[in-house]
Amino acid sequence: MEMKVFILFAVCAVSVCGKVTPDYFPQCKKSDPQIEKCVLDSVENLRPKLKGGIPELNIPALEPFTVPTLKLDRTAPNLRLKAVIKNMRAVGGSKFKVEKLKINLNNKYAAEVKISLPKLLVSCDYDVRGSRILTLDISGKGKLRGNFTGITVVAKGVGKPVVREGVEYLQADKVVMKLRIGHGQVAFDDSERPVAAASAAAFFNASPNVVLDILNPLIEETGAAVLKAFVNKALNAIPLKDVLLD
């Protein structure tokens, strides 16, 4: 789910690729009084390419969007989760809609974007140890399949200039995310505890909003971390003067 946000953030930030701007990529000027409109127009122009990814801009494919490995470790009220997630695939990210965009370049580099997504189909391999939600033991190992709908994400990011070898670059300094999922259904194929996994799936599917509310802070933190890492990778080799045109 987090991928739809960081793709949009990267599009907001990256207006050229290295020293050569791709012909298909519109440029936005820092002084443009309608810079948000310029960025949104750029997003729509790029939408067909976003589905399959844009390697020259370090933007991965949205269909499917993949994450090789995630490590999760969190203790909170009603939650203890320690898990390794591998081979995550999400389908449906290319259907995102930008609901709102704000860019503040007045002595800082800040952006806020609100995105809605009708549906995401997610699958992954999981290895969960010593974990619970409420009083339910959720430890096990296997494959998760999920169907999530009515997703809304608000992401805020602040960048800062850094100097390397005399050249100034822009890097994401802080990224925060707020996320809401309208509804979800899951299924587990557990190789270690199939009966317990079936019970966990039944519990989730009977009360998805209860479980998602508990998991939401972890989802937001993980999504923000993935977003920040991606944006910095995309901007790592692009001088600041080429990211924001004078």
LUMGUKOL-792799 format. One record per residue (C-alpha): residue number from 1; x, y, z; residue in one letter. Coordinates in nm, 3 decimals. Each point is the difference from the previous one (the first is absolute). Layout:
<recs>
<rec num="NUM" xx="X" yy="Y" zz="Z" residu="a"/>
...
</recs>
This chain:
<recs>
<rec num="1" xx="0.000" yy="0.000" zz="0.000" residu="m"/>
<rec num="2" xx="0.283" yy="0.227" zz="0.077" residu="e"/>
<rec num="3" xx="0.131" yy="-0.016" zz="-0.358" residu="m"/>
<rec num="4" xx="-0.268" yy="0.230" zz="-0.149" residu="k"/>
<rec num="5" xx="0.116" yy="0.276" zz="0.233" residu="v"/>
<rec num="6" xx="0.374" yy="-0.016" zz="-0.061" residu="f"/>
<rec num="7" xx="-0.047" yy="-0.023" zz="-0.379" residu="i"/>
<rec num="8" xx="-0.199" yy="0.323" zz="0.012" residu="l"/>
<rec num="9" xx="0.252" yy="0.168" zz="0.233" residu="f"/>
<rec num="10" xx="0.283" yy="-0.090" zz="-0.235" residu="a"/>
<rec num="11" xx="-0.191" yy="0.141" zz="-0.295" residu="v"/>
<rec num="12" xx="-0.052" yy="0.322" zz="0.200" residu="c"/>
<rec num="13" xx="0.373" yy="0.023" zz="0.069" residu="a"/>
<rec num="14" xx="0.166" yy="-0.132" zz="-0.313" residu="v"/>
<rec num="15" xx="-0.054" yy="0.224" zz="-0.301" residu="s"/>
<rec num="16" xx="0.310" yy="-0.108" zz="-0.188" residu="v"/>
<rec num="17" xx="0.217" yy="-0.310" zz="-0.012" residu="c"/>
<rec num="18" xx="0.364" yy="0.081" zz="0.058" residu="g"/>
<rec num="19" xx="0.123" yy="0.256" zz="-0.249" residu="k"/>
<rec num="20" xx="-0.237" yy="-0.103" zz="-0.278" residu="v"/>
<rec num="21" xx="-0.375" yy="0.038" zz="0.031" residu="t"/>
<rec num="22" xx="-0.193" yy="-0.280" zz="-0.173" residu="p"/>
<rec num="23" xx="-0.207" yy="0.132" zz="-0.289" residu="d"/>
<rec num="24" xx="-0.322" yy="-0.130" zz="0.153" residu="y"/>
<rec num="25" xx="0.060" yy="0.163" zz="0.341" residu="f"/>
<rec num="26" xx="-0.146" yy="0.354" zz="0.038" residu="p"/>
<rec num="27" xx="0.210" yy="0.249" zz="0.197" residu="q"/>
<rec num="28" xx="-0.133" yy="0.216" zz="0.284" residu="c"/>
<rec num="29" xx="0.163" yy="0.324" zz="0.110" residu="k"/>
<rec num="30" xx="0.046" yy="0.097" zz="0.363" residu="k"/>
<rec num="31" xx="-0.140" yy="0.346" zz="-0.072" residu="s"/>
<rec num="32" xx="-0.318" yy="-0.131" zz="-0.167" residu="d"/>
<rec num="33" xx="-0.299" yy="0.138" zz="0.198" residu="p"/>
<rec num="34" xx="-0.192" yy="-0.309" zz="-0.114" residu="q"/>
<rec num="35" xx="0.269" yy="-0.253" zz="0.080" residu="i"/>
<rec num="36" xx="-0.254" yy="-0.245" zz="0.149" residu="e"/>
<rec num="37" xx="-0.191" yy="-0.003" zz="-0.330" residu="k"/>
<rec num="38" xx="0.325" yy="-0.055" zz="-0.191" residu="c"/>
<rec num="39" xx="0.087" yy="-0.297" zz="0.221" residu="v"/>
<rec num="40" xx="-0.350" yy="-0.149" zz="-0.027" residu="l"/>
<rec num="41" xx="0.010" yy="0.035" zz="-0.379" residu="d"/>
<rec num="42" xx="0.337" yy="-0.176" zz="0.009" residu="s"/>
<rec num="43" xx="-0.148" yy="-0.285" zz="0.201" residu="v"/>
<rec num="44" xx="-0.278" yy="-0.052" zz="-0.253" residu="e"/>
<rec num="45" xx="0.246" yy="0.015" zz="-0.290" residu="n"/>
<rec num="46" xx="0.215" yy="-0.261" zz="0.172" residu="l"/>
<rec num="47" xx="-0.286" yy="-0.228" zz="0.109" residu="r"/>
<rec num="48" xx="0.032" yy="-0.242" zz="-0.297" residu="p"/>
<rec num="49" xx="0.373" yy="-0.040" zz="0.070" residu="k"/>
<rec num="50" xx="-0.043" yy="-0.036" zz="0.376" residu="l"/>
<rec num="51" xx="-0.184" yy="-0.328" zz="-0.044" residu="k"/>
<rec num="52" xx="0.311" yy="-0.170" zz="-0.141" residu="g"/>
<rec num="53" xx="0.255" yy="0.213" zz="0.186" residu="g"/>
<rec num="54" xx="0.252" yy="0.262" zz="-0.112" residu="i"/>
<rec num="55" xx="0.353" yy="-0.141" zz="0.051" residu="p"/>
<rec num="56" xx="0.173" yy="0.321" zz="-0.105" residu="e"/>
<rec num="57" xx="-0.176" yy="0.180" zz="0.288" residu="l"/>
<rec num="58" xx="0.046" yy="-0.288" zz="0.247" residu="n"/>
<rec num="59" xx="-0.380" yy="-0.040" zz="0.017" residu="i"/>
<rec num="60" xx="-0.108" yy="-0.366" zz="0.027" residu="p"/>
<rec num="61" xx="-0.301" yy="-0.154" zz="-0.171" residu="a"/>
<rec num="62" xx="-0.339" yy="0.051" zz="0.161" residu="l"/>
<rec num="63" xx="-0.143" yy="-0.319" zz="-0.151" residu="e"/>
<rec num="64" xx="0.093" yy="-0.194" zz="0.193" residu="p"/>
<rec num="65" xx="0.183" yy="0.202" zz="0.259" residu="f"/>
<rec num="66" xx="0.250" yy="-0.219" zz="0.184" residu="t"/>
<rec num="67" xx="0.196" yy="0.021" zz="0.326" residu="v"/>
<rec num="68" xx="0.261" yy="-0.276" zz="0.045" residu="p"/>
<rec num="69" xx="0.026" yy="0.008" zz="0.381" residu="t"/>
<rec num="70" xx="-0.151" yy="0.185" zz="0.295" residu="l"/>
<rec num="71" xx="0.089" yy="-0.057" zz="0.367" residu="k"/>
<rec num="72" xx="-0.264" yy="0.103" zz="0.253" residu="l"/>
<rec num="73" xx="0.050" yy="0.024" zz="0.376" residu="d"/>
<rec num="74" xx="-0.253" yy="0.190" zz="0.210" residu="r"/>
<rec num="75" xx="-0.155" yy="-0.018" zz="0.344" residu="t"/>
<rec num="76" xx="-0.308" yy="0.212" zz="0.069" residu="a"/>
<rec num="77" xx="-0.331" yy="-0.029" zz="0.184" residu="p"/>
<rec num="78" xx="-0.179" yy="-0.311" zz="-0.131" residu="n"/>
<rec num="79" xx="0.290" yy="-0.081" zz="-0.234" residu="l"/>
<rec num="80" xx="0.329" yy="-0.187" zz="0.009" residu="r"/>
<rec num="81" xx="0.138" yy="-0.063" zz="-0.346" residu="l"/>
<rec num="82" xx="0.337" yy="-0.133" zz="-0.108" residu="k"/>
<rec num="83" xx="-0.003" yy="-0.108" zz="-0.362" residu="a"/>
<rec num="84" xx="0.198" yy="-0.032" zz="-0.320" residu="v"/>
<rec num="85" xx="-0.198" yy="0.069" zz="-0.317" residu="i"/>
<rec num="86" xx="0.141" yy="-0.112" zz="-0.334" residu="k"/>
<rec num="87" xx="-0.105" yy="0.011" zz="-0.367" residu="n"/>
<rec num="88" xx="-0.276" yy="0.254" zz="0.057" residu="m"/>
<rec num="89" xx="-0.202" yy="0.076" zz="-0.314" residu="r"/>
<rec num="90" xx="-0.278" yy="0.255" zz="-0.029" residu="a"/>
<rec num="91" xx="-0.231" yy="0.041" zz="-0.299" residu="v"/>
<rec num="92" xx="-0.221" yy="0.304" zz="-0.055" residu="g"/>
<rec num="93" xx="0.242" yy="0.283" zz="0.076" residu="g"/>
<rec num="94" xx="-0.027" yy="0.154" zz="-0.346" residu="s"/>
<rec num="95" xx="-0.363" yy="0.095" zz="0.070" residu="k"/>
<rec num="96" xx="0.099" yy="0.267" zz="0.254" residu="f"/>
<rec num="97" xx="-0.172" yy="0.339" zz="-0.004" residu="k"/>
<rec num="98" xx="0.160" yy="0.317" zz="0.133" residu="v"/>
<rec num="99" xx="-0.258" yy="0.174" zz="0.217" residu="e"/>
<rec num="100" xx="0.216" yy="0.288" zz="0.121" residu="k"/>
<rec num="101" xx="0.354" yy="0.130" zz="-0.040" residu="l"/>
<rec num="102" xx="0.180" yy="0.281" zz="0.183" residu="k"/>
<rec num="103" xx="0.359" yy="0.106" zz="-0.065" residu="i"/>
<rec num="104" xx="0.178" yy="0.257" zz="0.218" residu="n"/>
<rec num="105" xx="0.329" yy="0.132" zz="-0.136" residu="l"/>
<rec num="106" xx="0.009" yy="0.315" zz="0.215" residu="n"/>
<rec num="107" xx="0.345" yy="-0.040" zz="0.157" residu="n"/>
<rec num="108" xx="-0.056" yy="-0.377" zz="0.032" residu="k"/>
<rec num="109" xx="-0.074" yy="-0.310" zz="-0.201" residu="y"/>
<rec num="110" xx="-0.333" yy="-0.142" zz="0.116" residu="a"/>
<rec num="111" xx="-0.286" yy="-0.189" zz="-0.162" residu="a"/>
<rec num="112" xx="-0.330" yy="-0.153" zz="0.109" residu="e"/>
<rec num="113" xx="-0.204" yy="-0.234" zz="-0.217" residu="v"/>
<rec num="114" xx="-0.332" yy="-0.179" zz="0.052" residu="k"/>
<rec num="115" xx="-0.063" yy="-0.307" zz="-0.214" residu="i"/>
<rec num="116" xx="-0.291" yy="-0.242" zz="-0.026" residu="s"/>
<rec num="117" xx="0.018" yy="-0.352" zz="-0.133" residu="l"/>
<rec num="118" xx="-0.307" yy="-0.211" zz="-0.076" residu="p"/>
<rec num="119" xx="0.154" yy="-0.344" zz="0.051" residu="k"/>
<rec num="120" xx="0.324" yy="-0.184" zz="0.073" residu="l"/>
<rec num="121" xx="0.059" yy="-0.374" zz="-0.030" residu="l"/>
<rec num="122" xx="0.298" yy="-0.095" zz="0.216" residu="v"/>
<rec num="123" xx="0.192" yy="-0.324" zz="0.041" residu="s"/>
<rec num="124" xx="0.317" yy="-0.082" zz="0.195" residu="c"/>
<rec num="125" xx="0.192" yy="-0.271" zz="0.181" residu="d"/>
<rec num="126" xx="0.008" yy="0.047" zz="0.377" residu="y"/>
<rec num="127" xx="0.195" yy="-0.137" zz="0.296" residu="d"/>
<rec num="128" xx="-0.153" yy="0.121" zz="0.329" residu="v"/>
<rec num="129" xx="0.138" yy="-0.092" zz="0.343" residu="r"/>
<rec num="130" xx="-0.119" yy="0.069" zz="0.355" residu="g"/>
<rec num="131" xx="-0.276" yy="0.231" zz="-0.121" residu="s"/>
<rec num="132" xx="-0.359" yy="0.078" zz="0.087" residu="r"/>
<rec num="133" xx="-0.287" yy="0.238" zz="-0.079" residu="i"/>
<rec num="134" xx="-0.221" yy="0.056" zz="0.304" residu="l"/>
<rec num="135" xx="0.010" yy="-0.347" zz="0.158" residu="t"/>
<rec num="136" xx="0.031" yy="-0.186" zz="-0.330" residu="l"/>
<rec num="137" xx="0.328" yy="-0.181" zz="-0.071" residu="d"/>
<rec num="138" xx="0.099" yy="0.078" zz="-0.360" residu="i"/>
<rec num="139" xx="0.337" yy="-0.178" zz="-0.018" residu="s"/>
<rec num="140" xx="0.062" yy="-0.218" zz="-0.305" residu="g"/>
<rec num="141" xx="0.157" yy="-0.026" zz="-0.343" residu="k"/>
<rec num="142" xx="-0.161" yy="-0.003" zz="-0.342" residu="g"/>
<rec num="143" xx="-0.164" yy="0.223" zz="-0.262" residu="k"/>
<rec num="144" xx="-0.244" yy="0.286" zz="0.048" residu="l"/>
<rec num="145" xx="-0.251" yy="0.119" zz="-0.259" residu="r"/>
<rec num="146" xx="-0.200" yy="0.315" zz="0.064" residu="g"/>
<rec num="147" xx="-0.263" yy="0.213" zz="-0.173" residu="n"/>
<rec num="148" xx="-0.016" yy="0.360" zz="0.127" residu="f"/>
<rec num="149" xx="-0.239" yy="0.272" zz="-0.121" residu="t"/>
<rec num="150" xx="-0.079" yy="0.365" zz="0.063" residu="g"/>
<rec num="151" xx="0.359" yy="0.103" zz="0.077" residu="i"/>
<rec num="152" xx="0.091" yy="0.362" zz="0.080" residu="t"/>
<rec num="153" xx="0.354" yy="0.119" zz="0.066" residu="v"/>
<rec num="154" xx="0.131" yy="0.341" zz="0.105" residu="v"/>
<rec num="155" xx="0.378" yy="0.036" zz="-0.019" residu="a"/>
<rec num="156" xx="0.208" yy="0.298" zz="0.110" residu="k"/>
<rec num="157" xx="0.367" yy="0.041" zz="-0.078" residu="g"/>
<rec num="158" xx="0.273" yy="0.254" zz="0.074" residu="v"/>
<rec num="159" xx="0.328" yy="0.006" zz="-0.189" residu="g"/>
<rec num="160" xx="0.340" yy="0.151" zz="0.070" residu="k"/>
<rec num="161" xx="0.299" yy="0.083" zz="-0.222" residu="p"/>
<rec num="162" xx="0.318" yy="-0.204" zz="0.049" residu="v"/>
<rec num="163" xx="0.340" yy="0.063" zz="-0.161" residu="v"/>
<rec num="164" xx="0.214" yy="-0.279" zz="-0.141" residu="r"/>
<rec num="165" xx="0.325" yy="0.074" zz="-0.183" residu="e"/>
<rec num="166" xx="-0.100" yy="0.363" zz="-0.041" residu="g"/>
<rec num="167" xx="-0.340" yy="-0.080" zz="-0.157" residu="v"/>
<rec num="168" xx="-0.331" yy="0.069" zz="0.179" residu="e"/>
<rec num="169" xx="-0.267" yy="-0.271" zz="0.004" residu="y"/>
<rec num="170" xx="-0.349" yy="-0.022" zz="0.151" residu="l"/>
<rec num="171" xx="-0.077" yy="-0.279" zz="0.246" residu="q"/>
<rec num="172" xx="-0.315" yy="-0.084" zz="0.194" residu="a"/>
<rec num="173" xx="0.062" yy="0.090" zz="0.365" residu="d"/>
<rec num="174" xx="-0.338" yy="-0.091" zz="0.147" residu="k"/>
<rec num="175" xx="-0.300" yy="-0.190" zz="-0.137" residu="v"/>
<rec num="176" xx="-0.322" yy="-0.076" zz="0.188" residu="v"/>
<rec num="177" xx="-0.306" yy="-0.184" zz="-0.118" residu="m"/>
<rec num="178" xx="-0.363" yy="-0.037" zz="0.104" residu="k"/>
<rec num="179" xx="-0.196" yy="-0.287" zz="-0.150" residu="l"/>
<rec num="180" xx="-0.355" yy="-0.130" zz="0.016" residu="r"/>
<rec num="181" xx="-0.131" yy="-0.325" zz="-0.149" residu="i"/>
<rec num="182" xx="-0.373" yy="-0.026" zz="-0.049" residu="g"/>
<rec num="183" xx="-0.027" yy="-0.379" zz="-0.006" residu="h"/>
<rec num="184" xx="0.217" yy="-0.309" zz="-0.025" residu="g"/>
<rec num="185" xx="-0.018" yy="-0.378" zz="-0.033" residu="q"/>
<rec num="186" xx="0.293" yy="-0.240" zz="0.046" residu="v"/>
<rec num="187" xx="0.090" yy="-0.367" zz="-0.042" residu="a"/>
<rec num="188" xx="0.299" yy="-0.191" zz="0.137" residu="f"/>
<rec num="189" xx="0.170" yy="-0.310" zz="-0.137" residu="d"/>
<rec num="190" xx="0.202" yy="-0.095" zz="0.309" residu="d"/>
<rec num="191" xx="0.248" yy="-0.286" zz="-0.019" residu="s"/>
<rec num="192" xx="0.054" yy="-0.023" zz="0.377" residu="e"/>
<rec num="193" xx="-0.335" yy="0.073" zz="0.167" residu="r"/>
<rec num="194" xx="-0.280" yy="-0.026" zz="-0.256" residu="p"/>
<rec num="195" xx="-0.282" yy="-0.026" zz="0.256" residu="v"/>
<rec num="196" xx="0.121" yy="0.304" zz="0.195" residu="a"/>
<rec num="197" xx="0.046" yy="0.193" zz="-0.325" residu="a"/>
<rec num="198" xx="-0.355" yy="-0.079" zz="-0.108" residu="a"/>
<rec num="199" xx="-0.125" yy="0.129" zz="0.336" residu="s"/>
<rec num="200" xx="0.206" yy="0.318" zz="-0.039" residu="a"/>
<rec num="201" xx="-0.139" yy="0.060" zz="-0.350" residu="a"/>
<rec num="202" xx="-0.356" yy="-0.055" zz="0.125" residu="a"/>
<rec num="203" xx="0.059" yy="0.246" zz="0.283" residu="f"/>
<rec num="204" xx="0.138" yy="0.265" zz="-0.237" residu="f"/>
<rec num="205" xx="-0.272" yy="-0.045" zz="-0.259" residu="n"/>
<rec num="206" xx="-0.273" yy="0.025" zz="0.263" residu="a"/>
<rec num="207" xx="0.139" yy="0.329" zz="0.138" residu="s"/>
<rec num="208" xx="0.246" yy="0.148" zz="-0.251" residu="p"/>
<rec num="209" xx="-0.033" yy="0.356" zz="0.128" residu="n"/>
<rec num="210" xx="0.093" yy="-0.106" zz="0.354" residu="v"/>
<rec num="211" xx="0.319" yy="-0.174" zz="-0.114" residu="v"/>
<rec num="212" xx="0.093" yy="0.271" zz="-0.251" residu="l"/>
<rec num="213" xx="-0.033" yy="0.269" zz="0.268" residu="d"/>
<rec num="214" xx="0.249" yy="-0.192" zz="0.215" residu="i"/>
<rec num="215" xx="0.240" yy="-0.054" zz="-0.290" residu="l"/>
<rec num="216" xx="-0.036" yy="0.348" zz="-0.147" residu="n"/>
<rec num="217" xx="0.289" yy="0.172" zz="0.187" residu="p"/>
<rec num="218" xx="0.237" yy="-0.277" zz="-0.112" residu="l"/>
<rec num="219" xx="-0.122" yy="0.023" zz="-0.360" residu="i"/>
<rec num="220" xx="0.047" yy="0.378" zz="0.003" residu="e"/>
<rec num="221" xx="0.351" yy="-0.017" zz="0.146" residu="e"/>
<rec num="222" xx="0.108" yy="-0.270" zz="-0.243" residu="t"/>
<rec num="223" xx="-0.148" yy="0.185" zz="-0.296" residu="g"/>
<rec num="224" xx="0.172" yy="0.326" zz="0.097" residu="a"/>
<rec num="225" xx="0.337" yy="-0.177" zz="0.034" residu="a"/>
<rec num="226" xx="-0.036" yy="-0.166" zz="-0.341" residu="v"/>
<rec num="227" xx="-0.103" yy="0.332" zz="-0.155" residu="l"/>
<rec num="228" xx="0.298" yy="0.186" zz="0.145" residu="k"/>
<rec num="229" xx="0.246" yy="-0.266" zz="-0.115" residu="a"/>
<rec num="230" xx="-0.141" yy="0.000" zz="-0.353" residu="f"/>
<rec num="231" xx="-0.005" yy="0.379" zz="-0.036" residu="v"/>
<rec num="232" xx="0.360" yy="0.027" zz="0.116" residu="n"/>
<rec num="233" xx="0.107" yy="-0.271" zz="-0.243" residu="k"/>
<rec num="234" xx="-0.175" yy="0.181" zz="-0.284" residu="a"/>
<rec num="235" xx="0.161" yy="0.334" zz="0.090" residu="l"/>
<rec num="236" xx="0.342" yy="-0.130" zz="0.097" residu="n"/>
<rec num="237" xx="0.166" yy="0.068" zz="-0.337" residu="a"/>
<rec num="238" xx="-0.202" yy="0.306" zz="-0.105" residu="i"/>
<rec num="239" xx="0.142" yy="0.346" zz="0.082" residu="p"/>
<rec num="240" xx="-0.244" yy="0.231" zz="0.177" residu="l"/>
<rec num="241" xx="0.020" yy="0.254" zz="-0.283" residu="k"/>
<rec num="242" xx="-0.148" yy="-0.267" zz="-0.229" residu="d"/>
<rec num="243" xx="-0.271" yy="-0.107" zz="0.246" residu="v"/>
<rec num="244" xx="-0.148" yy="0.350" zz="0.032" residu="l"/>
<rec num="245" xx="0.050" yy="0.219" zz="-0.304" residu="l"/>
<rec num="246" xx="0.053" yy="0.374" zz="0.054" residu="d"/>
</recs>
